[in-house]
Amino acid sequence: MPAHQLAPDIPPDLPTDVLAAEQAHLAESRAALKAMRAHAQSLSADAAGDWVSQQILQSLLDQRVAALADHPDTPLFFGRLDRAGGERRSSRRESDEGADEERSDSDHEHDDLPGTIYVGRRHVHDGTSRALVIDWRAPVSRAFYQASPGDPMGVVRRRRFGYHGGALTAFEDEPLAEGGEIGPSKILTEEIERPRTGPMRDIVATIQPDQDEIVRSTLGQTVCVQGAPGTGKTAVGLHRAAYLLFTHRERLARSGVMIVGPNRAFLSYISSVLPALGEIKVDQTTVAGLLGEHATPEDPMVAAMKGDARMAAVLERALWLHIVKPEEGVVYTQGAHRFRVADYEVREIVASLRGTTRYNPGRAALAQRLAHMVLVRMEQRGDSPDDRVQDAVARSKPVKQLVDAVWPKLTPEQVLYRLLSDPEFLAKAAKSDLSPEEQETLLWRKPYRGWKSAKWTAADAALLDELRDLMERTQSLGHLVVDEAQDLSEMQLRALGRRCRNGSATVLGDLAQGTTPWSTRSWESVLKHLGQDEGEVTELTLGFRVPREVLDFAARLLPSIAPDLAAPQSLRPGLGSLTVRGGGSVAEAAGEALTKEGSIGVIVPDAAVEEVSKALAGLPHAVLDPDSAEEHRLLIVPATLAKGLEYDHVVVVEPADIVAAEPRGLARLYVVLTRAVTSLTVLHDKALPPQLAL
Ligand SMILES: Nc1ncnc2c1ncn2[C@@H]1O[C@H](COP(=O)(O)OP(=O)(O)OP(=O)(O)O)[C@@H](O)[C@H]1O
């Protein structure tokens, strides 16, 4: 076991000379980072030739300066590796597959590394380019997360550092070269146990080996992670984004990386993790943010039907049904001359374009092909028209009129409006893909007066997006991280799939936490609809958030909501963390929680928010508001917004009402019962669901 198993306060048996040396290294690294920042600040964008280039260069320099900021409360390094041999050696030997394809600048500087390296949040070097701290994402840092006595990966000793505020106050050694077992790390446990305040924080210092495997999987690999509540899926997804951006900086700067989460409260909760890791250029959004903020309420049965992947073929037919069989040709007049394209020629062109192009480029191509035929006629007459003439003919009135009549200009809204309001048109588009009853389900009960006044729902947003893509190709990003993916409909998955068509994805979720009527039952199906069939499904099994006692309690719901999943495991026993109270007062429970350290979430049925807020009138509190930057220790959280969030102390009010509020209410209850880090208090006046009865 470690030579120096230490608490974060300076322990009496600490070898002070070793600690002093490490503190000196921290001071030296901080000074070097300051110098790197000063150097970046001194660089001028004036060297760039024109004004636009100057602005671009200046923005790059500003980003570089921002990335080099030293946050005094955040440890600059958290680990050290003493590698076999001790002499300077090359990190090339330790490179991994992904990093071989493309290397960041800082990696080039790692070619000749000292035998002892410090692993931290960013790369720091002194004036002679000696590496003082190495980025956790560099290939050589991998051993910090993966090395074990069974496979030391060339590491003799791993040292973990403990910090108090910004000061280095402890360390703990793990000898790796001597074989045998190493016990649990106290510093690691303390980091995991640290009370939560405010938004989610990064886990770079304590990423576990199985999590690290996912974080460092190569850019081309789509990974799908099934994991029980609190196993670190979200954390892993965010760290993978940071890892990929570091390893493939140039490529991903061009194509982009995006995080898609379940709601704005969740986005606000995770928003500071990537910036803390120096990654400020990642879009974080919700499905609604991506597909359109349409939120007209809708019967879940109808929404489920609209979310079915069979709609894709129906939409495709609906769009192409708008093409009218050409019955006439075109006559183009130039001076005294008339040039004709016959009706059968127009039919041939249309037939050859159909199915070989998206709708809008097809329209443009039809105009150009007609113009080209006119040009051929001109040439046959002895003229020598050039490309400009072809463009002019393509834009001419007779050609435009014919194109509009045969291949009409459309918007996605027009097509969907027609589909949802015209039974005959729907029947034609649906063919045998949808039964008459299913078609009936889709049709608006009360059609809108026109497509412009139609009010769209969240499920419609995915249909409109599908149509938009049939008209014009959607641009693909380099990598997409999709959180809480179990809740997405097949059509939503297709929409996200388009956005990583030429890239890859990290898909995160838990089949047991599916709360929508269209929640998936299998990850293979999710990958299929995402268009990433080759994706690898993997599982995280150890929970970091929820104490065992609480997790075991919540897991009683599993046989009813996800019978195929194994019971989740928790890292932390958390004895005494669970209280179940019949007839207890919410003000009293919240008051008790306020006497302890950390954040408090009072999770209530959505309909009870106001009532509970009144009951807590005597205590400073707020209702969870994703758009407010204000921080409150005591928050009332509507049950439907709790997904992905966590609080030190959770009070769950009236489980029976949470279950009764929606068709997958039991799964919702499982979600809310698994938000607690330290304690869970369940208050009920009504009977608990039978699965939970103690
Ligand atoms: N290796 C780790 N070291 C320290 N903390 C960790 C580690 N992995 C996860 N955590 C912490 O555990 C908590 C749960 O992580 P996270 O929210 O990523 O889990 P999740 O699997 O997405 O949960 P849920 O399914 O409930 O949304 C977070 O506070 C996270 O920081």
The ligand as a Tripos MOL2 file, in Angstrom:
@<TRIPOS>MOLECULE
LIG
   31    33     1     0     0
SMALL
NO_CHARGES

@<TRIPOS>ATOM
      1 N1        -13.9020    8.7910  -11.9500 N.pl3     1 LIG1
      2 C1        -14.6030    9.6500  -11.2320 C.ar      1 LIG1
      3 N2        -14.0160   10.3450  -10.2520 N.ar      1 LIG1
      4 C2        -14.7180   11.2260   -9.5180 C.ar      1 LIG1
      5 N3        -16.0050   11.4760   -9.6730 N.ar      1 LIG1
      6 C3        -16.6340   10.8110  -10.6400 C.ar      1 LIG1
      7 C4        -15.9740    9.8660  -11.4650 C.ar      1 LIG1
      8 N4        -16.8790    9.3920  -12.3460 N.ar      1 LIG1
      9 C5        -18.0380   10.0110  -12.0700 C.ar      1 LIG1
     10 N5        -17.8920   10.8630  -11.0500 N.ar      1 LIG1
     11 C6        -18.8910   11.7230  -10.4630 C.3       1 LIG1
     12 O1        -20.0670   10.9850  -10.2570 O.3       1 LIG1
     13 C7        -21.1960   11.8100  -10.4750 C.3       1 LIG1
     14 C8        -22.0810   11.1690  -11.4950 C.3       1 LIG1
     15 O2        -21.4910   11.2690  -12.7600 O.3       1 LIG1
     16 P1        -22.3640   11.5070  -14.0610 P.3       1 LIG1
     17 O3        -23.3660   12.5750  -13.8370 O.co2     1 LIG1
     18 O4        -21.4360   11.6280  -15.1920 O.co2     1 LIG1
     19 O5        -23.1180   10.1140  -14.1050 O.3       1 LIG1
     20 P2        -24.2060    9.5810  -15.1280 P.3       1 LIG1
     21 O6        -23.8380    8.1670  -15.3850 O.co2     1 LIG1
     22 O7        -24.2960   10.4940  -16.3000 O.co2     1 LIG1
     23 O8        -25.4940    9.6370  -14.2320 O.3       1 LIG1
     24 P3        -27.0450    9.6810  -14.6370 P.3       1 LIG1
     25 O9        -27.3610    8.4410  -15.4120 O.co2     1 LIG1
     26 O10       -27.7420    9.6740  -13.3300 O.co2     1 LIG1
     27 O11       -27.2550   10.9270  -15.4120 O.co2     1 LIG1
     28 C9        -20.6740   13.1660  -10.8960 C.3       1 LIG1
     29 O12       -20.6030   14.0190   -9.7940 O.3       1 LIG1
     30 C10       -19.3050   12.8570  -11.3990 C.3       1 LIG1
     31 O13       -18.4530   13.9580  -11.2960 O.3       1 LIG1
@<TRIPOS>BOND
     1     1     2 1
     2     2     3 ar
     3     2     7 ar
     4     3     4 ar
     5     4     5 ar
     6     5     6 ar
     7     6     7 ar
     8     6    10 ar
     9     7     8 ar
    10     8     9 ar
    11     9    10 ar
    12    10    11 1
    13    11    12 1
    14    11    30 1
    15    12    13 1
    16    13    14 1
    17    13    28 1
    18    14    15 1
    19    15    16 1
    20    16    17 2
    21    16    18 1
    22    16    19 1
    23    19    20 1
    24    20    21 2
    25    20    22 1
    26    20    23 1
    27    23    24 1
    28    24    25 2
    29    24    26 1
    30    24    27 1
    31    28    29 1
    32    28    30 1
    33    30    31 1
@<TRIPOS>SUBSTRUCTURE
     1 LIG1         1 GROUP 0 **** ****
